[in-house]
């Protein structure tokens, strides 16, 4: 059972201590002797469940429940009412005000524990479902609905958030006719908090790039500005992110990128793989950080592959992480396949300790068509 917090509100000293003792074996329990004192405890720390007597001095249980429900931060806390009043009127009033359970004194303590367990388990399931739904919605908003369609190139993309996901993000825009900018990033952290910050962070990146496109298409200059905006805004001051900004000019077969602590991209070709070397400090650490542009000419029949650390940190049967070496081996084997990303991921999983990825997975594949290419390119692949 998770470390739930329960607030017991009871004016009878002996019963209050008994509930604190028995519930305290399984939960983090705090107590209050009346509704006013309970509100003080709630202000200190919001509990996962409130067990409250109804008839109490200063503020009774109904008044306490009403005050809790009026506060948006506490309105969803489940309530169990304890009362010596066995009359149907009190029970009906409790049900009308949204009480989750109603137990009449005297009661069996084991029965109370059982009902507390069931209620908290139900709350847990509901919260997990809500988190998953919110996380899926954030995931959809962090990813584009389509990809550029350019002759002599194929662009593939895969994203697989684990559960409600973390902070992986991907975006692209056409900065000018024939010039594209791709954003690939990872906000530090897991779960909904990281997803929320990733959504906010992507908004920063998008607005910054749009604002600066009239004066520059340099990924490094864009990265410098994103870092400064991130450092200057108090709500985002605790946010740290890796980011890869890639400018692609297909007519020149030219890629220019700036890398802020992100996984180093890989060039994949028929003769194997090599890592693109350069990486700077992650964003959000140093307001004076400077980033630089790195250019590379994309050869015939060669792919530029970028990914997030969920892939490199996958634990293999050896107990070690896949790392750059494992990814390069898998990418080399997958290069000639019709869907190289799918083949890459299968190759990694075949050598993994467990047959599923332990974190969010995001892979971007930009491949230039070779002169000797004979297999048909698939339509734009978007695994979401």
Secondary structure, DSSP 4 states (H G I P E B T S, - for coil): ----EEEEE-S-HHHHHHHHHHHTTTSEEEEESSHHHHHHHHHHS--SEEEEESS-SSS-HHHHHHHHHHSTTTTT-EEEEEES---HHHHHHHHHTT-SEEEESS--HHHHHHHHHHHHHHHHHHHHHHHHHHHHHHHHHTS-S-----TTEEEEEEEE--TT--SEEEEEEEEETTEEEEEEEEESS-HHHHHHHHHHHHHHHHHHHHHHTTT---HHHHHHHHHHHHHH-GGGTT--EEEEEEEEEGGGTEEEEEEESPPPPEEEETTEEEE----BPPBTS-TT-----EEEE--TTEEEEEE-HHHHT-BBTTSSB-HHHHHHHHHHHHTTSTTHHHHHHHHHHHTBSSSS-SS-EEEEEEEEPPTT--SPPPSPEEE-
